[in-house]
Amino acid sequence: MGECSQEGCCPEKKECHEKEEYECDFSSWLLEVADEAWTEVLKEKIKEYILSTQEDRMTELAKIVAEANDHRWKHRMEKNHCCMDFKEKLSRFFGGCKK
């Protein structure tokens, strides 16, 4: 483990919680893990609440978004296919790629 620099930062440029010199990267990392875990638990609780109170509306919204995304990708693929057809026609017109 690295030691805190005089500025109070760990070698990975993460802030230490105190400005003393000691090995802080592991302890700082553990505190970050704890923060992330707390956030994940909170997110899960929020999801549970949303599902228990808004499930029908969320399902409807998900359907609207999924259908729009599907349409967007179909359009992109058609556009890409059109561009590929155009490039192939140009290639044939000019005699193909010559190596």
Order of alpha helices (4+ residues) and beta strands (2+ residues): alpha
